[in-house]
């Protein structure tokens, strides 16, 4: 993960150092840093794997770490959060694995600029039977761009800086305005690096 000053500069807000996970690889179920808007931008932390507010069993989160852009506006598990609770999940890269026979080669994918960016995400607050509140999120995926397509058939939605404000604003609830934002990031602005020694 990028240093704190780079993240704060990229998202225009102050972030507590403890909120940003300094790890090369984050997996579903772990806490991840995000940006939300409630009158202004502010940092938040979510467990990666969305639990809808109406869910009976929190184990549903294991299947809900990604949401497909093509169905997010209509799918019951995601549509309420998509309409009212959107976020930017902070990252400076992500991994995809390319399968070749029985071998899987990991690729690190980043922006050519090296700058942190925000994945389009949605979030929920789930209240457990003991009244404990668990804040969770999912990252939205879309079809791959030309850089990712040889590796994987999906990619996370990375929002360009000029689209972040629209995405975060909970007053904007029109799917006709939001869904067009959920498109592949331009391949020309991204790079991938194969990591050797891992299969």
C-alpha positions in Angstrom: 0.0 0.0 0.0 1.2 3.5 -0.7 2.4 5.8 2.1 -0.2 7.6 4.0 0.5 11.1 2.6 0.0 9.8 -1.0 -3.4 8.2 0.0 -4.5 11.4 1.8 -3.5 13.5 -1.3 -5.3 11.2 -3.7 -8.6 11.3 -1.7 -8.4 14.8 -0.2 -8.9 13.9 3.4 -7.0 13.0 6.6 -6.8 9.3 7.3 -5.7 7.6 10.6 -2.6 5.5 9.9 -4.1 2.5 11.7 -7.0 2.3 9.2 -4.8 1.6 6.2 -3.7 -2.0 5.9 -0.1 -2.2 5.0 -0.3 -5.5 3.3 0.6 -6.8 -0.2 -2.5 -9.0 -0.3 -5.8 -8.5 1.3 -8.5 -11.2 1.2 -12.2 -11.3 1.8 -13.0 -11.3 5.5 -10.2 -8.8 6.4 -10.8 -5.1 7.2 -10.2 -2.7 4.4 -10.0 1.1 4.2 -12.6 3.1 2.3 -14.0 6.5 1.6 -17.6 7.5 2.2 -19.6 10.7 2.0 -21.9 12.0 4.7 -21.8 15.8 4.2 -18.1 15.5 3.4 -15.6 12.8 2.6 -14.5 10.7 5.5 -12.5 7.5 5.9 -14.2 4.3 7.0 -13.3 0.7 7.6 -15.3 -2.3 6.4 -15.0 -6.0 6.6 -14.7 -7.2 3.0 -17.7 -9.3 2.2 -21.1 -7.6 2.3 -23.9 -8.7 4.7 -27.3 -7.3 3.6 -29.1 -5.6 6.5 -31.9 -8.2 6.2 -29.6 -11.3 6.3 -30.2 -13.9 9.0 -26.7 -15.5 8.8 -23.5 -13.4 8.6 -21.8 -16.3 6.8 -23.4 -14.9 3.6 -20.5 -12.5 3.5 -18.2 -15.3 2.2 -20.1 -15.2 -1.1 -20.7 -11.4 -1.3 -17.3 -9.9 -1.6 -17.9 -8.9 -5.2 -20.9 -7.4 -7.0 -21.4 -7.5 -10.7 -21.9 -4.2 -12.4 -24.4 -5.6 -14.8 -26.9 -6.7 -12.1 -26.1 -4.6 -9.1 -29.1 -2.2 -9.6 -31.6 -5.0 -9.5 -30.1 -7.8 -7.4 -31.9 -7.8 -4.0 -28.6 -8.4 -2.1 -27.0 -5.2 -3.5 -29.7 -2.8 -4.8 -30.4 -0.9 -1.6 -26.7 -0.3 -0.9 -26.1 0.6 -4.6 -28.8 3.2 -4.3 -27.8 4.8 -1.0 -24.5 3.5 0.4 -21.6 3.7 -2.0 -18.0 4.0 -1.2 -14.5 4.0 -2.6 -12.3 1.1 -1.5 -8.7 2.4 -1.2 -6.0 0.5 -3.1 -2.9 1.0 -5.1 -3.0 -2.3 -7.0 -4.7 -5.7 -7.2 -3.8 -9.2 -8.2 -5.3 -11.6 -10.8 -4.2 -15.1 -11.4 -3.7 -16.5 -14.9 -4.4 -20.3 -15.2 -2.2 -22.2 -17.5 -2.9 -25.9 -17.2 -2.4 -26.7 -13.5 -0.3 -23.6 -12.9 -1.6 -20.2 -11.7 0.6 -17.2 -12.3 -0.2 -14.1 -10.2 -0.1 -10.7 -11.9 0.2 -7.4 -10.0 -1.9 -4.8 -11.7 -1.5 -1.1 -11.0 -2.0 2.3 -12.6 1.0 3.5 -14.6 1.0 6.7 -12.5 1.7 4.6 -9.4 -1.0 6.6 -7.6 -3.6 5.2 -5.2 -7.1 4.8 -6.6 -10.6 3.9 -5.5 -12.5 0.8 -6.4 -16.2 1.3 -6.7 -17.8 -0.3 -3.7 -21.0 -0.5 -1.7 -21.5 -0.9 2.0 -24.0 -2.0 4.7 -24.3 -2.1 8.5 -25.6 -5.4 9.8 -27.0 -5.7 13.3 -26.2 -9.1 15.0 -28.7 -10.7 17.5 -26.5 -9.4 20.3 -26.9 -5.8 18.8 -23.3 -5.6 17.7 -23.0 -3.7 14.4 -20.8 -5.1 11.7 -19.9 -2.8 8.8 -19.2 -4.6 5.6 -18.6 -3.9 1.9 -18.4 -5.4 -1.6 -16.3 -4.3 -4.5 -18.0 -4.0 -7.9 -16.6 -5.8 -10.9 -17.1 -5.4 -14.6 -15.9 -6.9 -17.9 -12.1 -6.8 -18.4 -10.2 -4.3 -20.5 -7.6 -5.4 -23.0 -4.9 -5.5 -20.4 -6.8 -7.9 -18.1 -8.7 -10.0 -20.6 -5.8 -12.5 -21.2 -5.7 -13.1 -17.5 -9.2 -13.0 -16.2 -12.8 -12.5 -17.4 -13.6 -9.8 -14.8 -11.9 -6.8 -13.3 -12.7 -4.5 -10.4 -14.2 -1.1 -11.3 -11.6 1.6 -10.8 -13.3 5.0 -10.7 -11.5 7.9 -12.5 -10.9 10.9 -10.2 -13.5 13.1 -12.0 -16.2 10.4 -11.3 -15.6 9.9 -7.6 -17.8 12.7 -6.4 -20.8 11.5 -8.3 -20.3 7.9 -7.1 -20.0 8.9 -3.5 -23.0 11.3 -3.3 -25.9 9.5 -1.7 -28.3 12.1 -3.0 -27.7 10.7 -6.5 -29.8 7.5 -6.7 -30.6 7.3 -10.4 -29.2 4.1 -11.9 -29.1 5.8 -15.3 -26.4 8.1 -13.9 -24.6 5.6 -11.8 -24.4 2.5 -13.9 -22.4 4.1 -16.8 -19.7 4.8 -14.3 -19.1 1.0 -13.8 -17.0 0.4 -16.9 -13.5 -0.9 -17.4 -10.7 1.5 -16.6 -8.6 2.4 -19.7 -6.0 -0.2 -20.4 -3.6 2.3 -21.7 -3.3 3.8 -18.2 -2.6 0.5 -16.4 0.3 -1.9 -16.2 0.7 -5.6 -15.1 3.7 -7.4 -13.8 3.9 -11.2 -13.6 5.2 -12.4 -10.2 7.5 -15.4 -10.4 8.0 -18.1 -7.8 4.3 -18.4 -7.0 1.8 -21.0 -8.4 
